[in-house]
C-alpha cells in the first residue's frame, strides 16, 4: 500500500512534567499549526489524554497525504520554529512519534 497520496495519521507521544498536565495543555493551545487551515494538507489535530495514565498524552494529527506531512515536517515553518510541546515529548519509549498509514478500514 502506498501512503504517498493516501491520508496519514501522526501521533506524537507526550508526558506532563512536574508542573502537571495544565502546562502541557496550555502549550498545545499555543501552537499555531494545529488550527484548521494553518498548514496545507493538515485536516485535523487533537490532544488525547491517557485515561489510565493521566500524565501521558498523544498529539494526533491527520494529513491529506504523506507528501503533505513531509513537506511541513521538513519545511522551514517546522524546522526553524521549535514546538512549545518539545519539552513534553516522551522519549522513554524510544522514538517520540510515529506516522501511520491506513492499512484497512471499515466503510
The 8 nearest C-alpha neighbors of each residue, nearest first, counted from 0:
[[1, 2, 102, 100, 101, 3, 5, 103],
 [0, 2, 3, 5, 4, 100, 65, 102],
 [3, 1, 5, 4, 100, 65, 0, 64],
 [2, 4, 65, 1, 66, 64, 5, 6],
 [3, 5, 64, 2, 65, 6, 66, 1],
 [6, 4, 2, 64, 3, 7, 63, 65],
 [5, 7, 64, 63, 62, 100, 4, 65],
 [8, 6, 100, 62, 99, 64, 61, 65],
 [7, 9, 61, 99, 60, 98, 62, 100],
 [8, 10, 98, 60, 59, 97, 99, 61],
 [9, 11, 59, 97, 96, 58, 57, 12],
 [10, 12, 96, 58, 57, 95, 13, 97],
 [13, 11, 57, 95, 89, 96, 88, 56],
 [14, 12, 88, 89, 56, 87, 57, 55],
 [13, 15, 55, 87, 89, 54, 56, 88],
 [16, 14, 54, 20, 19, 23, 87, 55],
 [15, 17, 18, 19, 14, 87, 20, 54],
 [16, 18, 19, 15, 20, 22, 54, 14],
 [19, 17, 16, 22, 20, 15, 21, 23],
 [20, 18, 17, 15, 16, 21, 22, 54],
 [19, 21, 15, 23, 22, 24, 54, 18],
 [22, 20, 24, 23, 19, 25, 18, 15],
 [23, 21, 25, 20, 24, 26, 19, 18],
 [22, 24, 26, 20, 25, 21, 15, 27],
 [23, 25, 21, 27, 26, 22, 20, 28],
 [26, 24, 22, 28, 27, 23, 21, 29],
 [25, 27, 23, 29, 83, 24, 28, 84],
 [28, 26, 24, 25, 29, 30, 23, 84],
 [27, 29, 25, 26, 30, 24, 31, 33],
 [30, 28, 26, 27, 31, 25, 83, 24],
 [31, 29, 27, 28, 32, 33, 83, 26],
 [30, 32, 33, 34, 29, 37, 28, 27],
 [31, 33, 37, 34, 30, 38, 35, 36],
 [34, 32, 31, 44, 30, 35, 37, 43],
 [33, 35, 32, 37, 31, 36, 44, 43],
 [36, 34, 37, 43, 33, 42, 41, 38],
 [35, 37, 38, 34, 39, 41, 42, 40],
 [36, 38, 32, 35, 34, 39, 33, 31],
 [39, 37, 36, 41, 32, 40, 71, 35],
 [40, 38, 41, 36, 37, 67, 71, 42],
 [39, 41, 63, 67, 62, 42, 38, 68],
 [42, 40, 62, 38, 39, 43, 61, 63],
 [41, 43, 62, 61, 40, 63, 35, 44],
 [44, 42, 61, 60, 41, 35, 45, 33],
 [45, 43, 60, 59, 33, 61, 46, 58],
 [44, 46, 59, 58, 47, 60, 43, 33],
 [45, 47, 58, 57, 59, 48, 56, 44],
 [46, 48, 57, 56, 58, 45, 49, 59],
 [49, 47, 56, 50, 55, 53, 57, 46],
 [48, 50, 52, 53, 51, 55, 56, 47],
 [49, 51, 53, 52, 48, 55, 47, 54],
 [52, 50, 49, 53, 55, 48, 54, 56],
 [51, 53, 49, 54, 55, 50, 48, 56],
 [54, 52, 49, 55, 50, 51, 48, 56],
 [53, 55, 15, 52, 14, 20, 56, 19],
 [56, 54, 14, 53, 49, 52, 13, 48],
 [57, 55, 48, 13, 47, 49, 14, 12],
 [58, 56, 12, 47, 11, 13, 46, 59],
 [57, 59, 46, 11, 10, 45, 47, 12],
 [60, 58, 10, 45, 44, 9, 57, 46],
 [61, 59, 44, 9, 43, 8, 45, 62],
 [60, 62, 8, 43, 42, 7, 41, 44],
 [61, 63, 41, 7, 42, 64, 40, 6],
 [64, 62, 6, 40, 41, 67, 42, 5],
 [65, 63, 6, 4, 5, 67, 66, 62],
 [64, 66, 3, 68, 67, 7, 2, 69],
 [65, 67, 69, 64, 68, 3, 70, 4],
 [68, 66, 70, 64, 40, 65, 69, 63],
 [67, 69, 65, 71, 66, 70, 72, 62],
 [70, 68, 72, 66, 71, 67, 73, 65],
 [71, 69, 67, 68, 72, 73, 74, 66],
 [70, 72, 74, 68, 69, 73, 77, 67],
 [73, 71, 69, 70, 74, 77, 68, 78],
 [74, 72, 71, 70, 69, 78, 75, 77],
 [73, 75, 71, 76, 72, 70, 77, 78],
 [74, 76, 78, 79, 77, 73, 80, 71],
 [77, 75, 74, 79, 78, 80, 71, 72],
 [76, 78, 75, 80, 79, 74, 72, 71],
 [77, 79, 75, 80, 76, 74, 73, 81],
 [78, 80, 75, 77, 76, 81, 74, 73],
 [81, 79, 77, 78, 76, 82, 75, 83],
 [82, 80, 79, 83, 78, 85, 77, 84],
 [81, 83, 84, 85, 80, 30, 77, 86],
 [82, 84, 26, 85, 81, 30, 29, 27],
 [85, 83, 82, 87, 86, 26, 27, 88],
 [84, 86, 82, 87, 88, 83, 81, 13],
 [87, 85, 84, 88, 83, 16, 82, 89],
 [88, 86, 13, 14, 84, 85, 15, 89],
 [89, 87, 13, 85, 86, 12, 90, 95],
 [90, 88, 13, 14, 12, 91, 95, 87],
 [89, 91, 95, 93, 92, 94, 88, 12],
 [92, 90, 93, 89, 95, 94, 88, 12],
 [91, 93, 90, 94, 95, 89, 12, 96],
 [94, 92, 90, 91, 95, 89, 96, 12],
 [93, 95, 96, 90, 92, 97, 91, 89],
 [96, 94, 90, 12, 89, 11, 88, 93],
 [97, 95, 11, 10, 94, 12, 98, 9],
 [96, 98, 10, 9, 99, 11, 95, 94],
 [97, 99, 9, 8, 10, 7, 100, 96],
 [100, 98, 8, 7, 9, 97, 101, 10],
 [99, 101, 7, 2, 102, 8, 6, 98],
 [100, 102, 103, 99, 7, 104, 6, 2],
 [101, 103, 100, 104, 0, 99, 2, 1],
 [104, 102, 101, 105, 100, 106, 0, 99],
 [103, 105, 106, 101, 102, 100, 6, 5],
 [106, 104, 103, 102, 101, 100, 6, 5],
 [105, 104, 103, 101, 102, 6, 5, 100]]
